């Protein structure tokens, strides 16, 4: 029940029609008795910087969830951020810090990494191929490096993207060996599709699945269907896997901690959600 | 259920803790299947003009409810307004018009006038004493003149306030005779307390109730208790009366029409509300 004491979480993106977060967070806030609400706000890019500044001056603002097309632009508006966000080059969460400071972080990759951990798939010490070095691929690479990946191989159709991500990973996570090369999945512990391939019928597969070993764990970011052709082919070869929406639900406990709210499991969030 | 298609009604004021509108509108929107939500936004005066401009550029904004301390400042931000608002010198509602134009109106007095009409108290042709020429008194005077009051007598401890209101009424509602004088309730059809007197124990009564005729209808704006000492004294003399919260509930159908939403009665709104 929204009242004058309710804390606002602004959900900033444009357009708003496909927003999913209100259908997950608000039923949880209701059930957990948390006096907060996620509100979609369709802010256009030209207004974004000025709007963020003013919305964070409201007396009942608590934070913001940031989505397309504002994740990259958010980085320039923050007073504090994490290495994860710096490597990703983008942020999808903002909270109000002391003295009105804006503190941001990036949880897309964190959701991916937490999902793997909950499925028993070790990240520390592992070798990982990430296909796609755009926003979500960068965020996943950052979180997997943060979780102790031994080796990360990057591939993107745009070689400058993967080279840039390699350089940022080298800067902030020097303990992880990073290479740029072809998307050959042979021999990796974990293979990630971080491209949009699989959203449309007839898309090519992101890797040559005939070179996938059954011991390789396969992760997907496409959410439009649960089992994409890539996941289906990997499953047929005996690979363990993670579906795209796991990244979505697994990142919410991380967001809840960031916002200093009582947290819960991704499974409970999935059960409560109205998606 | 808030989703990406939900229309926002920004509830603009500061501070927000005592806001009542979300507890009335949102249960009604739920029950009536209207995909809209009233969201308290604690905007400070220094940020107000810039925030209104940006919040009305959101793609899912529909309108705003305006409360203390922004009702007067709102007038300078509007592209279109009503004579009611001009006389009141303030606005408590904004909607998005064509081409991003901001259309404003003032419904405090409208709620008061609608309440009288629903109680069978004629306004057209009547003589009315309004004690208090501040924001709410001005809004009530405007709506009663708009509804055809024959004569309105004004009193305020600050004589410049009542003289200014008289001048604005003369300008926009020349058919109504307006006088400024002492708060003597004798001989009026309707007597209105539009001062804060009655909010605190020990406040003096706004008029000498011994000069109230039993045929006079008495209206109150104080909402902190239903039966204020003024209403109790008037009731003891046999006067019909209207309590302060009637103004609140009776104005909501007017707001709903302004926002182009399906409307309902004040009684149903009162029954549904979580106040």
Interface residues (C-beta under 8 A of the other chain):
Chain A: X1 X2 X3 X4 X5 X6 X8 X14 X15 X16 X17 X18 X19 X20 X22 X23 X26 X37 X38 X39 X40 X41 X42 X43 X44 X47 X50 X51 X54 X55 X57 X58 X59 X60 X61 X274
Chain B: X1 X2 X3 X4 X5 X6 X8 X14 X15 X16 X17 X18 X19 X20 X22 X23 X26 X37 X38 X39 X40 X41 X42 X43 X44 X47 X50 X51 X54 X55 X57 X58 X59 X60 X61 X274
